[in-house]
Amino acid sequence: MRICVLGAGAWGTALAISAATHPAGHRVVLWGRDAAQVQDMARSRANPRYLAGVSFPPSLLLQSGDAREAWREADLVVLGTPMAALRAQLAALAAAGCTVPVAWLCKGVEPASGLFPHEVQAEVGPRLRAGLLSGPSFALEVAQAQPTALVAASADAEVRERLVAAFHGPALRVYGNDDVTGVEVGGAVKNVLAIATGLADGLALGLNARAALITRGLAEMTRLGTALGGRAETFMGLSGLGDLVLTATGHLSRNRRVGLLLAEGRTLDEAVRSLGHVAEGVNCARAVAQRARQLGVEMPIAESVVGLLDGRLQPAQAVAALMGREPTHEA
């Protein structure tokens, strides 16, 4: 298969490496918008800025310049750009008449509109044959060929099948799912909940508190997702519970790290600058909470995270607000 990955960040690079080492012998092109960075990667056969210590396989091709030249002959286009750049990428593909399956990797909501990725695609490229890859996965471990399981989500069966054929291999197991809404809500909300869990761990509130936050966070995620049309069982799978557990507890999680830094007394700007990468939970927390309010869905953990990020609550106050809520039935 001919695969083009647009975006040479951590996740795009990791999947390009994985596909380029696939036993099927895929032809993989990794495209980057920064020509100087692409030249450096071609010279060093690595992407030290995002994936230190990982070498590129000899078969991985690198390209910059006109993105249309990179994907023109592809059988599958994978968008490895951040959420904020998704609209422009999808619009460009639609305008150029792209007819092959397109899949994005970003998780979250569009900062300006509060839309999930599939809602953005419906606005700017409704005729694109589109889907996404999601699930519990740190880019570094995928690049290192550590065992990982992902979900290929699309309403189009051929898009799901193309994604499975592209990436399912010895170290990467890919499951199909047609619940795009559920998969995307899980991928967005888990980042917000990981900030809350990092905060609790940073305040040394204990393992009981961590377990409570993850479990009640899963309930919030499910309430929002089903209100938006997702299926409840999706949130018990890889893109819901699986991704939530990984992001809330894994030491490679950027969103968890934000919570830890806020617990230390860092400002939000200081915390974000220290990461050096995008933490999508910071960008999408307000939008997630707003969508929940519009739908009449209670999300107290997400609301506390928003209060923390906006500076209306201090870490201890955010915890007190959650613990001080009135008793209620678990269901």
NURO-443403 format. One record per residue: residue number from 1; x, y, z of N, C-alpha, C in turn. Coordinates in steps of 0.02 Angstrom, whole numbers, plus 50000, padded with zeros to 5 digits. Layout:
! residues N
ZARO resi n_east n_north  n_up ca_east ca_north ca_up c_east c_north  c_up
ZARO  NUM      X       Y     Z       X        Y     Z      X       Y     Z
...
//
This chain:
! residues 331
ZARO resi n_east n_north  n_up ca_east ca_north ca_up c_east c_north  c_up
ZARO    1  50042   49941 50000   50000    50000 50000  50044   50063 50000
ZARO    2  50020   50114 49966   50055    50179 49966  50022   50224 50017
ZARO    3  50060   50242 50067   50033    50280 50124  50070   50347 50130
ZARO    4  50032   50400 50137   50062    50467 50148  50040   50493 50216
ZARO    5  50088   50510 50257   50075    50539 50323  50092   50613 50320
ZARO    6  50042   50656 50328   50053    50728 50327  50060   50753 50398
ZARO    7  50121   50775 50416   50134    50799 50483  50188   50758 50517
ZARO    8  50245   50790 50530   50303    50754 50558  50313   50768 50632
ZARO    9  50257   50772 50668   50261    50776 50741  50273   50706 50769
ZARO   10  50263   50699 50835   50277    50635 50867  50233   50579 50841
ZARO   11  50168   50591 50839   50121    50538 50822  50123   50521 50748
ZARO   12  50127   50572 50705   50132    50559 50633  50196   50521 50617
ZARO   13  50251   50541 50647   50315    50507 50635  50313   50435 50659
ZARO   14  50284   50424 50718   50281    50357 50747  50242   50309 50702
ZARO   15  50184   50332 50677   50145    50288 50634  50177   50278 50566
ZARO   16  50212   50329 50542   50249    50320 50479  50303   50267 50487
ZARO   17  50338   50268 50543   50389    50217 50557  50357   50148 50561
ZARO   18  50301   50144 50596   50267    50080 50604  50245   50052 50536
ZARO   19  50215   50095 50495   50191    50072 50429  50249   50052 50384
ZARO   20  50305   50089 50389   50363    50076 50346  50398   50011 50363
ZARO   21  50386   49985 50423   50416    49921 50443  50366   49864 50439
ZARO   22  50307   49876 50411   50254    49826 50407  50276   49769 50361
ZARO   23  50259   49706 50379   50279    49649 50338  50252   49652 50266
ZARO   24  50198   49690 50256   50170    49694 50188  50213   49735 50141
ZARO   25  50262   49772 50168   50306    49812 50125  50274   49875 50098
ZARO   26  50237   49911 50139   50206    49973 50117  50259   50024 50095
ZARO   27  50238   50066 50048   50280    50124 50029  50253   50184 50067
ZARO   28  50294   50211 50112   50271    50263 50158  50310   50328 50148
ZARO   29  50272   50383 50140   50302    50449 50135  50281   50489 50197
ZARO   30  50329   50518 50232   50316    50563 50288  50329   50634 50264
ZARO   31  50276   50675 50263   50281    50743 50239  50282   50791 50298
ZARO   32  50327   50841 50296   50330    50894 50347  50328   50962 50314
ZARO   33  50294   51009 50347   50288    51076 50318  50352   51117 50325
ZARO   34  50393   51100 50375   50456    51135 50387  50511   51101 50347
ZARO   35  50531   51133 50291   50580    51102 50247  50647   51090 50281
ZARO   36  50668   51137 50324   50732    51129 50359  50729   51070 50406
ZARO   37  50673   51061 50442   50667    51004 50487  50668   50939 50448
ZARO   38  50634   50937 50390   50633    50877 50349  50703   50860 50324
ZARO   39  50741   50912 50304   50810    50900 50282  50852   50871 50339
ZARO   40  50843   50898 50399   50880    50872 50457  50862   50799 50470
ZARO   41  50798   50784 50465   50776    50715 50478  50803   50668 50424
ZARO   42  50804   50691 50362   50830    50650 50308  50905   50636 50317
ZARO   43  50940   50686 50343   51011    50678 50353  51027   50632 50412
ZARO   44  50989   50640 50467   51002    50602 50527  50963   50536 50530
ZARO   45  50914   50529 50486   50869    50471 50485  50836   50462 50553
ZARO   46  50813   50518 50581   50780    50517 50646  50742   50582 50655
ZARO   47  50698   50585 50705   50662    50645 50723  50675   50659 50797
ZARO   48  50736   50684 50813   50755    50692 50884  50713   50742 50921
ZARO   49  50681   50789 50886   50639    50838 50920  50579   50806 50954
ZARO   50  50552   50753 50924   50491    50722 50951  50501   50650 50974
ZARO   51  50548   50614 50943   50558    50543 50959  50632   50528 50966
ZARO   52  50660   50554 51019   50732    50546 51032  50749   50472 51039
ZARO   53  50804   50453 51006   50829    50385 51013  50798   50334 50966
ZARO   54  50753   50356 50921   50721    50310 50874  50746   50324 50804
ZARO   55  50770   50274 50769   50796    50282 50701  50742   50265 50650
ZARO   56  50746   50298 50593   50699    50283 50538  50720   50219 50502
ZARO   57  50671   50179 50481   50688    50122 50438  50712   50147 50370
ZARO   58  50755   50110 50337   50782    50133 50272  50729   50148 50220
ZARO   59  50672   50114 50223   50620    50122 50172  50577   50184 50181
ZARO   60  50581   50218 50239   50538    50276 50250  50562   50335 50209
ZARO   61  50517   50363 50168   50533    50420 50125  50512   50484 50159
ZARO   62  50551   50538 50149   50536    50602 50180  50525   50654 50125
ZARO   63  50479   50700 50138   50462    50748 50087  50435   50812 50119
ZARO   64  50447   50869 50086   50418    50933 50106  50395   50968 50042
ZARO   65  50378   51032 50047   50354    51067 49988  50279   51059 49980
ZARO   66  50257   51053 49917   50186    51049 49901  50158   50982 49926
ZARO   67  50112   50984 49975   50085    50923 50004  50048   50881 49952
ZARO   68  50021   50913 49900   49984    50876 49849  50030   50826 49813
ZARO   69  50092   50845 49805   50140    50800 49772  50153   50739 49816
ZARO   70  50147   50748 49882   50161    50693 49928  50105   50641 49928
ZARO   71  50042   50664 49924   49986    50616 49929  49953   50599 49863
ZARO   72  49975   50629 49809   49941    50620 49745  49934   50546 49725
ZARO   73  49985   50506 49737   49983    50435 49717  49966   50388 49775
ZARO   74  49945   50416 49832   49935    50375 49891  49869   50336 49889
ZARO   75  49868   50279 49924   49808    50240 49934  49774   50258 50000
ZARO   76  49811   50293 50043   49786    50314 50109  49824   50376 50131
ZARO   77  49786   50427 50153   49816    50488 50179  49802   50492 50254
ZARO   78  49855   50500 50293   49849    50504 50365  49870   50574 50387
ZARO   79  49827   50608 50425   49840    50676 50447  49868   50674 50518
ZARO   80  49932   50691 50525   49964    50691 50590  49971   50761 50619
ZARO   81  49926   50806 50599   49930    50875 50622  49892   50884 50687
ZARO   82  49907   50938 50726   49868    50953 50786  49796   50971 50768
ZARO   83  49753   50969 50818   49682    50983 50807  49671   51051 50775
ZARO   84  49710   51101 50795   49701    51169 50770  49714   51174 50695
ZARO   85  49751   51127 50666   49768    51130 50595  49725   51083 50553
ZARO   86  49680   51046 50585   49642    50995 50548  49598   51026 50494
ZARO   87  49563   51079 50510   49516    51109 50463  49551   51127 50398
ZARO   88  49608   51160 50403   49644    51181 50343  49667   51121 50302
ZARO   89  49690   51069 50335   49713    51010 50299  49655   50975 50263
ZARO   90  49599   50968 50297   49541    50935 50266  49514   50977 50208
ZARO   91  49512   51043 50218   49488    51087 50165  49533   51082 50103
ZARO   92  49598   51078 50114   49645    51073 50057  49636   51007 50020
ZARO   93  49627   50953 50057   49616    50888 50025  49551   50888 49985
ZARO   94  49498   50917 50015   49434    50919 49981  49438   50961 49917
ZARO   95  49471   51019 49922   49478    51063 49865  49518   51032 49808
ZARO   96  49566   50989 49827   49608    50957 49776  49575   50894 49748
ZARO   97  49515   50878 49771   49480    50821 49744  49505   50754 49768
ZARO   98  49529   50750 49830   49554    50687 49857  49498   50636 49860
ZARO   99  49509   50577 49833   49458    50524 49832  49478   50462 49872
ZARO  100  49541   50460 49896   49562    50401 49935  49545   50412 50009
ZARO  101  49543   50359 50049   49528    50366 50120  49576   50413 50156
ZARO  102  49548   50453 50200   49586    50501 50240  49572   50486 50313
ZARO  103  49624   50486 50355   49615    50474 50427  49656   50524 50466
ZARO  104  49627   50550 50519   49664    50596 50563  49684   50561 50627
ZARO  105  49735   50588 50660   49761    50560 50722  49748   50604 50782
ZARO  106  49730   50667 50771   49722    50715 50826  49660   50698 50867
ZARO  107  49663   50716 50931   49609    50704 50978  49591   50770 51011
ZARO  108  49528   50783 51021   49507    50844 51054  49452   50879 51016
ZARO  109  49448   50944 51025   49398    50984 50990  49434   51044 50959
ZARO  110  49404   51071 50907   49433    51130 50874  49426   51190 50921
ZARO  111  49481   51224 50936   49479    51278 50986  49428   51333 50970
ZARO  112  49424   51354 50907   49380    51411 50891  49306   51393 50891
ZARO  113  49290   51332 50868   49220    51314 50858  49192   51266 50911
ZARO  114  49236   51230 50945   49213    51179 50992  49189   51116 50959
ZARO  115  49204   51108 50894   49181    51049 50857  49231   50991 50863
ZARO  116  49204   50931 50862   49246    50872 50860  49271   50863 50788
ZARO  117  49324   50823 50778   49354    50818 50711  49304   50797 50656
ZARO  118  49260   50749 50670   49213    50727 50618  49163   50782 50602
ZARO  119  49149   50827 50650   49105    50883 50636  49139   50935 50593
ZARO  120  49205   50944 50604   49243    50989 50560  49244   50961 50489
ZARO  121  49256   50896 50483   49258    50865 50417  49191   50872 50381
ZARO  122  49136   50866 50418   49070    50873 50388  49059   50943 50360
ZARO  123  49092   50993 50391   49085    51062 50367  49127   51076 50305
ZARO  124  49190   51053 50305   49236    51075 50253  49250   51022 50200
ZARO  125  49236   50958 50215   49249    50906 50166  49200   50849 50173
ZARO  126  49135   50863 50166   49085    50811 50178  49090   50752 50130
ZARO  127  49121   50762 50072   49127    50707 50024  49190   50665 50034
ZARO  128  49233   50687 50078   49294    50647 50092  49274   50581 50124
ZARO  129  49309   50529 50105   49300    50464 50137  49347   50463 50197
ZARO  130  49319   50473 50257   49362    50490 50313  49351   50446 50374
ZARO  131  49400   50448 50418   49397    50412 50482  49455   50434 50525
ZARO  132  49469   50394 50576   49522    50412 50622  49552   50351 50655
ZARO  133  49612   50359 50682   49643    50309 50725  49646   50337 50796
ZARO  134  49626   50297 50845   49626    50320 50914  49641   50261 50959
ZARO  135  49644   50274 51024   49656    50221 51072  49717   50235 51115
ZARO  136  49730   50191 51163   49784    50202 51212  49853   50193 51180
ZARO  137  49886   50248 51166   49950    50242 51129  49993   50304 51141
ZARO  138  50052   50292 51167   50103    50344 51169  50146   50336 51106
ZARO  139  50159   50392 51073   50195    50389 51009  50262   50355 51015
ZARO  140  50299   50368 51069   50366    50340 51076  50363   50263 51077
ZARO  141  50314   50235 51112   50309    50162 51116  50290   50132 51050
ZARO  142  50247   50166 51011   50230    50141 50945  50291   50142 50900
ZARO  143  50330   50196 50903   50390    50201 50863  50442   50148 50882
ZARO  144  50441   50127 50945   50487    50075 50969  50460   50005 50959
ZARO  145  50403   50000 50925   50371    49935 50911  50351   49898 50974
ZARO  146  50330   49936 51026   50303    49905 51086  50231   49884 51071
ZARO  147  50207   49829 51100   50139    49806 51086  50086   49859 51102
ZARO  148  50043   49873 51053   49993    49926 51059  49929   49905 51023
ZARO  149  49871   49927 51048   49807    49914 51014  49772   49980 51001
ZARO  150  49745   49988 50941   49712    50049 50920  49643   50033 50891
ZARO  151  49604   50086 50881   49539    50081 50849  49540   50120 50784
ZARO  152  49517   50089 50730   49507    50123 50667  49433   50137 50661
ZARO  153  49414   50201 50667   49343    50219 50669  49322   50256 50606
ZARO  154  49268   50234 50577   49239    50267 50519  49170   50238 50505
ZARO  155  49126   50278 50478   49061    50253 50456  49068   50215 50390
ZARO  156  49125   50223 50356   49138    50191 50292  49180   50128 50304
ZARO  157  49151   50070 50287   49185    50006 50300  49252   50002 50263
ZARO  158  49255   50029 50203   49318    50025 50165  49373   50066 50197
ZARO  159  49355   50123 50227   49405    50163 50263  49433   50123 50322
ZARO  160  49388   50091 50360   49411    50050 50416  49457   49995 50393
ZARO  161  49437   49961 50339   49478    49906 50313  49545   49930 50288
ZARO  162  49547   49989 50257   49611    50016 50232  49658   50032 50290
ZARO  163  49630   50060 50345   49671    50075 50404  49698   50012 50437
ZARO  164  49656   49962 50442   49678    49898 50471  49734   49868 50428
ZARO  165  49725   49868 50362   49776    49840 50317  49841   49879 50321
ZARO  166  49836   49944 50333   49896    49986 50335  49937   49976 50398
ZARO  167  49904   49966 50454   49940    49969 50518  49938   49906 50561
ZARO  168  49890   49862 50549   49886    49801 50590  49945   49757 50575
ZARO  169  49985   49741 50626   50046    49702 50615  50070   49669 50678
ZARO  170  50131   49646 50679   50157    49608 50737  50155   49646 50803
ZARO  171  50165   49712 50801   50167    49751 50864  50108   49797 50872
ZARO  172  50065   49801 50821   50009    49848 50822  49945   49812 50801
ZARO  173  49899   49807 50849   49834    49774 50836  49782   49829 50825
ZARO  174  49746   49825 50769   49698    49878 50752  49628   49847 50746
ZARO  175  49581   49874 50784   49512    49852 50784  49469   49903 50746
ZARO  176  49420   49879 50709   49374    49923 50675  49316   49943 50720
ZARO  177  49289   50003 50709   49231    50027 50747  49196   50080 50704
ZARO  178  49129   50076 50701   49093    50125 50661  49063   50181 50702
ZARO  179  49077   50181 50768   49051    50234 50812  49101   50291 50816
ZARO  180  49102   50332 50764   49151    50387 50761  49140   50437 50818
ZARO  181  49078   50454 50833   49064    50502 50886  49090   50476 50953
ZARO  182  49075   50414 50970   49098    50386 51033  49174   50385 51039
ZARO  183  49207   50364 50985   49280    50360 50986  49310   50430 50995
ZARO  184  49282   50480 50961   49310    50548 50966  49296   50580 51034
ZARO  185  49237   50568 51062   49223    50595 51129  49271   50565 51180
ZARO  186  49283   50500 51176   49331    50468 51221  49400   50498 51214
ZARO  187  49422   50509 51152   49488    50537 51141  49497   50608 51165
ZARO  188  49442   50645 51166   49446    50715 51189  49440   50720 51265
ZARO  189  49391   50687 51294   49376    50695 51365  49431   50664 51408
ZARO  190  49462   50610 51385   49514    50579 51426  49572   50626 51439
ZARO  191  49586   50672 51394   49639    50721 51405  49622   50769 51461
ZARO  192  49559   50789 51464   49536    50834 51518  49541   50798 51585
ZARO  193  49519   50735 51586   49519    50696 51648  49591   50681 51671
ZARO  194  49637   50675 51623   49707    50662 51642  49737   50722 51679
ZARO  195  49715   50782 51662   49738    50841 51700  49715   50836 51772
ZARO  196  49652   50816 51782   49625    50809 51849  49663   50755 51889
ZARO  197  49679   50699 51856   49714    50645 51890  49786   50666 51906
ZARO  198  49818   50701 51861   49885    50726 51875  49885   50774 51934
ZARO  199  49834   50816 51937   49827    50862 51993  49821   50824 52059
ZARO  200  49778   50773 52061   49769    50734 52122  49834   50699 52143
ZARO  201  49869   50671 52094   49932    50638 52110  49984   50688 52133
ZARO  202  49985   50747 52102   50032    50799 52122  50020   50824 52192
ZARO  203  49957   50823 52213   49939    50843 52281  49946   50785 52331
ZARO  204  49968   50728 52307   49978    50668 52349  49913   50648 52384
ZARO  205  49859   50647 52345   49794    50629 52375  49784   50554 52380
ZARO  206  49828   50515 52350   49826    50443 52360  49796   50405 52301
ZARO  207  49805   50339 52304   49781    50295 52251  49705   50289 52251
ZARO  208  49674   50295 52310   49601    50293 52311  49572   50350 52270
ZARO  209  49600   50410 52277   49576    50468 52241  49586   50459 52166
ZARO  210  49643   50430 52147   49656    50419 52076  49603   50372 52047
ZARO  211  49590   50316 52081   49541    50268 52057  49472   50300 52052
ZARO  212  49454   50342 52101   49388    50375 52100  49383   50423 52041
ZARO  213  49436   50461 52028   49434    50508 51973  49428   50473 51905
ZARO  214  49465   50419 51897   49462    50383 51833  49392   50353 51823
ZARO  215  49364   50323 51876   49299    50290 51870  49243   50341 51859
ZARO  216  49243   50393 51899   49190    50444 51890  49201   50484 51827
ZARO  217  49264   50491 51807   49278    50524 51743  49251   50484 51685
ZARO  218  49257   50418 51689   49229    50375 51637  49153   50384 51633
ZARO  219  49121   50393 51691   49048    50405 51691  49032   50471 51656
ZARO  220  49072   50523 51669   49061    50587 51635  49070   50581 51560
ZARO  221  49123   50547 51541   49137    50537 51469  49079   50501 51435
ZARO  222  49053   50449 51468   48999    50410 51439  48935   50451 51434
ZARO  223  48920   50491 51485   48860    50533 51483  48862   50581 51424
ZARO  224  48919   50614 51415   48925    50662 51360  48922   50626 51293
ZARO  225  48958   50571 51288   48961    50535 51224  48894   50508 51202
ZARO  226  48856   50479 51247   48791    50453 51228  48742   50509 51212
ZARO  227  48749   50566 51247   48706    50624 51232  48719   50650 51162
ZARO  228  48781   50642 51137   48799    50665 51070  48786   50612 51017
ZARO  229  48764   50553 51038   48746    50501 50989  48793   50442 50988
ZARO  230  48844   50440 51031   48889    50383 51035  48857   50325 51072
ZARO  231  48888   50266 51065   48862    50206 51098  48898   50195 51165
ZARO  232  48861   50176 51216   48890    50168 51283  48947   50117 51283
ZARO  233  48941   50063 51244   48993    50011 51245  49059   50036 51218
ZARO  234  49058   50087 51176   49121    50114 51150  49165   50140 51206
ZARO  235  49134   50168 51257   49173    50198 51312  49204   50146 51359
ZARO  236  49183   50083 51352   49214    50029 51390  49271   49998 51349
ZARO  237  49285   50024 51291   49336    49996 51247  49401   50035 51247
ZARO  238  49440   50024 51194   49507    50052 51190  49507   50128 51188
ZARO  239  49461   50158 51151   49461    50231 51144  49428   50266 51202
ZARO  240  49396   50229 51248   49366    50258 51307  49406   50241 51369
ZARO  241  49389   50185 51401   49424    50165 51462  49498   50154 51451
ZARO  242  49516   50122 51395   49587    50108 51382  49628   50171 51377
ZARO  243  49606   50219 51337   49644    50281 51329  49643   50323 51392
ZARO  244  49588   50320 51429   49583    50357 51491  49634   50332 51542
ZARO  245  49638   50266 51551   49685    50238 51599  49757   50256 51580
ZARO  246  49773   50249 51517   49841    50264 51495  49859   50337 51507
ZARO  247  49815   50383 51485   49830    50454 51488  49829   50480 51559
ZARO  248  49787   50450 51601   49782    50474 51670  49837   50448 51715
ZARO  249  49870   50393 51695   49920    50362 51740  49989   50358 51710
ZARO  250  49996   50362 51644   50061    50351 51612  50108   50410 51619
ZARO  251  50171   50396 51632   50219    50450 51643  50235   50489 51579
ZARO  252  50218   50462 51521   50229    50498 51458  50172   50544 51440
ZARO  253  50119   50545 51480   50060    50585 51464  50072   50660 51476
ZARO  254  50064   50700 51424   50073    50772 51430  50017   50804 51471
ZARO  255  49957   50779 51463   49901    50808 51501  49907   50793 51575
ZARO  256  49927   50733 51592   49940    50716 51662  49994   50762 51690
ZARO  257  50045   50774 51649   50100    50817 51670  50076   50888 51686
ZARO  258  50029   50913 51647   50001    50979 51662  49971   50981 51732
ZARO  259  49932   50930 51750   49903    50926 51816  49956   50923 51871
ZARO  260  50008   50885 51859   50062    50880 51908  50096   50948 51919
ZARO  261  50107   50984 51864   50141    51049 51869  50096   51101 51903
ZARO  262  50031   51099 51890   49985    51145 51923  49983   51131 51998
ZARO  263  49988   51068 52016   49989    51050 52087  50051   51077 52122
ZARO  264  50105   51085 52084   50167    51113 52112  50163   51188 52122
ZARO  265  50110   51219 52095   50102    51291 52101  50123   51328 52038
ZARO  266  50139   51292 51984   50155    51325 51921  50093   51358 51892
ZARO  267  50103   51412 51855   50046    51441 51818  50033   51397 51757
ZARO  268  49975   51406 51726   49958    51367 51667  50009   51381 51611
ZARO  269  50027   51444 51601   50076    51461 51548  50143   51426 51561
ZARO  270  50164   51426 51624   50227    51393 51641  50223   51318 51627
ZARO  271  50167   51289 51646   50159    51217 51636  50160   51199 51562
ZARO  272  50124   51236 51521   50121    51221 51450  50188   51232 51416
ZARO  273  50223   51287 51435   50288    51300 51404  50339   51245 51420
ZARO  274  50334   51217 51479   50383    51167 51500  50375   51101 51462
ZARO  275  50317   51090 51432   50305    51027 51398  50343   51022 51332
ZARO  276  50342   51076 51293   50374    51074 51227  50331   51039 51175
ZARO  277  50273   51014 51194   50226    50982 51148  50156   51007 51164
ZARO  278  50109   50992 51120   50039    51012 51130  50007   50966 51182
ZARO  279  49971   50995 51230   49930    50957 51277  49857   50972 51260
ZARO  280  49824   50928 51223   49758    50943 51196  49706   50955 51250
ZARO  281  49716   50927 51310   49667    50936 51363  49659   51009 51383
ZARO  282  49713   51047 51379   49710    51118 51396  49666   51155 51345
ZARO  283  49673   51137 51282   49635    51171 51230  49562   51152 51228
ZARO  284  49546   51090 51248   49477    51067 51237  49435   51065 51301
ZARO  285  49464   51078 51359   49426    51073 51422  49365   51119 51421
ZARO  286  49375   51181 51402   49319    51230 51403  49265   51209 51353
ZARO  287  49286   51188 51294   49237    51169 51242  49198   51107 51264
ZARO  288  49231   51059 51294   49196    50999 51318  49145   51018 51371
ZARO  289  49165   51060 51418   49119    51081 51471  49060   51120 51442
ZARO  290  49073   51161 51392   49020    51201 51361  48970   51156 51324
ZARO  291  48995   51107 51287   48950    51060 51252  48907   51023 51303
ZARO  292  48937   51004 51359   48899    50968 51410  48844   51011 51439
ZARO  293  48859   51075 51452   48808    51121 51479  48751   51129 51429
ZARO  294  48767   51136 51366   48716    51144 51314  48669   51084 51311
ZARO  295  48696   51025 51326   48656    50964 51323  48625   50946 51391
ZARO  296  48640   50985 51442   48615    50970 51508  48648   50910 51540
ZARO  297  48712   50897 51522   48750    50840 51548  48795   50864 51604
ZARO  298  48791   50831 51661   48834    50849 51718  48904   50821 51709
ZARO  299  48955   50865 51714   49025    50844 51710  49064   50883 51762
ZARO  300  49055   50867 51826   49087    50906 51879  49164   50904 51877
ZARO  301  49193   50848 51858   49266    50845 51854  49291   50891 51800
ZARO  302  49260   50888 51741   49280    50932 51686  49271   51005 51705
ZARO  303  49217   51021 51740   49204    51090 51762  49258   51113 51811
ZARO  304  49280   51069 51855   49333    51087 51902  49399   51100 51866
ZARO  305  49412   51060 51814   49473    51070 51774  49470   51138 51740
ZARO  306  49413   51156 51713   49405    51221 51681  49417   51277 51731
ZARO  307  49388   51271 51791   49399    51322 51842  49472   51329 51861
ZARO  308  49507   51273 51862   49579    51273 51877  49618   51307 51821
ZARO  309  49603   51290 51758   49639    51318 51702  49624   51393 51694
ZARO  310  49563   51413 51711   49545    51484 51706  49570   51526 51765
ZARO  311  49597   51493 51815   49623    51529 51873  49570   51546 51925
ZARO  312  49508   51520 51916   49455    51534 51964  49460   51489 52025
ZARO  313  49495   51433 52018   49504    51386 52073  49578   51371 52083
ZARO  314  49598   51367 52145   49664    51342 52161  49660   51266 52165
ZARO  315  49716   51230 52160   49713    51157 52162  49673   51129 52220
ZARO  316  49686   51153 52280   49649    51127 52339  49575   51143 52335
ZARO  317  49558   51200 52306   49487    51219 52299  49452   51174 52249
ZARO  318  49487   51156 52196   49457    51111 52146  49440   51044 52177
ZARO  319  49485   51018 52219   49472    50955 52253  49413   50963 52301
ZARO  320  49413   51017 52339   49359    51029 52387  49291   51035 52353
ZARO  321  49290   51066 52293   49228    51073 52256  49199   51005 52236
ZARO  322  49243   50959 52217   49220    50893 52198  49197   50852 52258
ZARO  323  49235   50854 52312   49219    50814 52370  49158   50843 52408
ZARO  324  49144   50906 52398   49089    50938 52434  49022   50934 52400
ZARO  325  49019   50898 52343   48955    50892 52308  48906   50850 52349
ZARO  326  48842   50861 52338   48789    50824 52373  48792   50749 52354
ZARO  327  48774   50705 52401   48772    50633 52385  48723   50619 52328
ZARO  328  48738   50568 52289   48693    50550 52234  48700   50476 52219
ZARO  329  48655   50448 52180   48658    50378 52160  48713   50370 52108
ZARO  330  48751   50315 52112   48807    50306 52067  48786   50305 51994
ZARO  331  48728   50277 51980   48706    50271 51910  48672   50334 51885
//
